[in-house]
Amino acid sequence: MYTDLKNKVAVITGGSKGIGTAISKRFGQEQMNVVVNYHSDEQGADEAVKLIEEAGGKGIAVQADVGTEEGNQALIDAAVKEFGDLDVWINNAGMENQYETHELPLEEWKKVLDVNLTGVFLGTKAALNYFLAHDKKGNIINMSSVHEQIPWPTFAHYAASKGGVKLFSETVAMEYAARNIRVNSIGPGAINTPINAKKFADPEQLATTTSMVPMQRIGEPSEVAAAAAWLASDESSYVTGITLFVDGGMKLYPSFQGGKG
């Protein structure tokens, strides 16, 4: 669909499942070269690479801890060694768990912030250094959430991390815009991913979640991947510093639907 993406090189952190795998597949359809990062799910990463190649692109799976500078640099080194360059960096790795805030262990707070926010910083920093060193019009896409805007009780650490991603992305976008490096975020809502499979398998929870979405359905990972492809392409060449919400209208206060309130 986006001819300018053909043969470009992308790194996708956390690419072995869910939205990461969907973006990998879509980038394969765009005939891109993709580094699929994984932490422990080697099988999932290999399956993502297979999807990329079946779709017409090229891919490799690379194990790395994106919570470290060494891990992010290893991904850049792999991209350059295998494909010769780097054009698009996607900070997709993330995690969540649930605690009432007064019972939230400090180690769990740190774990979520380390992956969801510090990991985004480290990946962005690594990509920025490569783009600057090679005078490239680089492209960074950070995976945020509707919960960068919508409070989420019992997920305070997750919401805090995504709120941080929002202002971090906007700040870096402003800082590097004059150097032709674009930084944007994607804010998924309720998406049919493995992390949500158990919840959505319960008809009552599925109905509850669906009622919170004005479009009255759960989104698919491919719809998030479509947003990533557009942001990666030159079709969005004048877009930086935004969060593109893919949420069926979830952030629009659906409880007021029909003039209620």
C-alpha positions in Angstrom: 0.0 0.0 0.0 2.8 2.4 0.9 5.4 2.0 -1.9 8.0 4.1 0.0 8.2 1.5 2.7 9.5 -1.2 0.3 13.0 -2.4 1.4 13.1 -0.1 4.4 14.4 -1.6 7.7 12.4 -1.7 10.9 13.0 -2.9 14.4 9.9 -4.0 16.5 10.5 -4.6 20.2 8.2 -7.2 21.8 7.4 -8.5 18.3 6.7 -12.1 19.2 3.0 -11.8 20.1 -0.1 -9.7 19.8 0.2 -6.3 18.3 3.9 -6.7 17.7 3.3 -9.8 15.5 0.5 -8.0 13.7 2.8 -5.1 12.9 5.5 -7.5 11.8 3.1 -9.1 9.4 1.9 -5.8 8.0 5.4 -4.6 7.5 6.0 -7.9 5.6 3.1 -7.0 3.3 4.8 -3.7 2.7 7.9 -5.7 1.6 10.0 -4.3 4.5 13.0 -5.8 6.3 12.1 -6.5 9.9 14.0 -7.3 13.1 11.5 -9.0 15.4 12.7 -8.6 19.0 11.7 -11.1 21.7 12.7 -11.5 25.3 11.8 -15.1 26.0 9.2 -16.2 23.4 11.5 -17.5 20.7 8.8 -19.6 19.1 6.5 -16.6 18.8 9.2 -14.5 17.2 10.0 -17.3 14.7 6.3 -17.4 13.8 6.3 -13.7 13.3 9.3 -13.9 11.0 7.5 -16.6 9.0 4.4 -14.3 8.6 6.7 -11.5 7.4 8.3 -13.7 4.8 5.1 -15.3 3.6 3.7 -11.7 3.1 6.6 -10.7 0.9 9.1 -9.1 3.3 12.3 -10.3 5.1 12.7 -10.9 8.8 15.0 -12.1 11.5 14.3 -12.8 15.2 16.7 -11.4 17.8 16.6 -12.0 21.5 17.4 -8.9 23.5 16.4 -7.2 26.8 15.1 -3.8 25.8 15.3 -2.7 29.4 19.0 -2.3 28.9 21.2 -0.1 26.6 23.1 -3.2 25.5 19.9 -4.9 24.4 18.7 -2.0 22.3 22.1 -1.6 20.7 22.2 -5.3 19.9 19.0 -4.8 17.9 20.5 -2.0 15.9 23.6 -4.0 15.3 21.5 -6.9 14.0 19.5 -4.7 11.7 22.6 -3.1 10.2 24.4 -6.5 9.9 21.5 -8.3 8.3 19.8 -5.5 6.3 22.4 -2.7 6.1 20.5 0.2 7.7 17.7 1.3 10.1 14.7 3.4 9.1 11.9 2.7 11.6 12.0 1.9 15.3 8.9 0.7 17.1 8.9 0.6 20.9 6.2 -2.0 21.3 7.3 -4.1 24.3 5.0 -3.7 27.2 3.4 -5.3 30.2 0.6 -4.8 32.7 -0.7 -6.4 35.9 -3.4 -5.5 38.4 -3.1 -4.3 42.0 -5.1 -1.9 44.2 -2.7 1.0 44.6 -2.3 0.6 48.4 -1.2 -3.0 47.9 1.0 -2.4 44.8 4.5 -3.7 45.6 7.4 -1.4 44.8 9.0 -4.1 42.7 5.9 -4.4 40.5 5.8 -0.7 40.1 9.4 -0.7 39.0 8.9 -3.7 36.7 6.1 -2.1 34.8 7.8 1.3 34.6 11.1 -0.3 33.5 9.5 -2.1 30.5 6.8 0.4 29.5 8.6 3.7 30.0 12.3 3.2 30.6 12.4 0.7 27.7 10.8 3.3 25.5 13.4 5.8 26.5 16.3 3.4 25.9 15.0 2.3 22.5 14.3 5.9 21.4 17.8 6.9 22.6 19.4 4.1 20.6 17.5 4.9 17.5 18.1 8.6 17.8 21.9 8.1 18.0 21.8 5.9 14.8 19.7 8.4 12.9 21.8 11.3 13.9 25.1 9.6 13.2 23.8 8.7 9.7 21.9 11.9 9.0 18.7 10.0 8.4 15.1 11.0 8.4 14.3 8.5 11.1 10.9 7.4 12.3 10.1 6.3 15.9 6.7 4.9 16.9 5.9 4.3 20.6 3.1 2.0 21.7 1.0 3.9 24.2 -2.6 3.2 25.3 -5.9 4.9 25.8 -4.8 5.0 29.4 -2.3 7.8 28.7 -5.6 9.8 28.9 -8.1 7.6 30.7 -7.5 6.9 34.4 -7.5 3.1 35.2 -8.0 2.3 38.8 -6.0 -0.8 40.0 -3.6 -0.2 37.2 -2.0 3.0 38.5 1.6 1.9 37.5 0.4 1.0 34.0 -1.4 4.3 33.5 1.5 6.2 34.9 3.8 4.5 32.4 1.6 5.4 29.5 1.1 8.9 30.6 4.9 9.2 30.7 5.1 7.8 27.2 2.8 10.5 26.0 4.8 13.5 27.2 8.1 11.7 26.5 7.1 11.2 22.9 5.8 14.8 22.5 9.0 16.2 24.0 11.3 14.2 21.8 9.2 14.9 18.8 9.7 18.6 19.4 13.3 18.2 20.2 14.2 16.4 16.9 11.7 17.7 14.4 14.2 20.2 12.9 16.5 17.2 12.3 13.8 15.4 10.3 13.2 12.7 12.9 9.6 12.0 13.6 8.3 10.6 16.8 4.7 9.5 17.3 2.6 7.2 19.5 -0.2 4.8 18.9 -2.9 4.5 21.6 -4.8 1.2 21.3 -8.0 0.6 23.2 -9.6 -2.8 23.7 -7.8 -5.0 21.3 -8.2 -8.8 20.7 -4.7 -9.8 21.8 -3.4 -12.9 23.7 -3.0 -10.7 26.9 -6.8 -10.1 26.7 -7.9 -13.6 25.6 -8.9 -14.9 29.0 -10.9 -11.7 29.8 -12.7 -11.7 26.5 -13.5 -15.4 26.7 -15.8 -14.5 29.6 -19.1 -13.4 28.0 -19.8 -11.0 30.8 -16.5 -9.3 30.7 -16.6 -9.1 26.9 -20.0 -7.4 27.1 -18.8 -5.0 29.8 -15.8 -4.0 27.7 -17.8 -3.7 24.5 -20.2 -1.4 26.2 -17.3 1.0 26.9 -16.6 1.3 23.1 -18.9 3.5 21.1 -18.3 1.3 18.0 -19.6 -1.6 20.1 -16.8 -4.1 19.2 -13.3 -5.1 20.2 -10.5 -4.0 17.9 -8.2 -6.3 16.0 -4.3 -6.2 16.1 -4.3 -5.7 12.3 -6.1 -2.4 12.8 -3.3 -1.2 15.1 -0.8 -2.5 12.6 -2.5 -0.4 9.9 -1.9 2.7 12.0 1.7 1.8 12.4 2.2 1.3 8.7 0.7 4.8 8.0 2.9 6.5 10.6 6.0 4.7 9.2 5.2 5.8 5.7 5.8 9.1 3.9 2.0 9.5 3.8 2.4 10.9 7.3 5.5 12.9 6.5 4.1 16.1 8.2 2.9 14.3 11.3 5.0 14.3 14.5 4.3 14.4 18.2 0.8 12.9 18.1 -0.9 9.9 19.7 -3.0 8.2 17.0 -5.8 6.4 19.0 -7.0 3.1 17.6 -9.8 2.6 20.1 -13.3 2.6 18.5 -14.0 5.9 20.4 -13.3 4.5 23.8 -11.7 7.7 25.1 -14.8 9.7 24.1 -16.7 9.1 27.4 -19.1 6.6 26.0 -21.2 6.7 29.2 -22.6 10.0 27.9 -23.8 8.2 24.7 -27.3 9.3 23.7 -27.2 12.5 25.8 -27.0 10.8 29.2 -25.7 12.7 32.1 
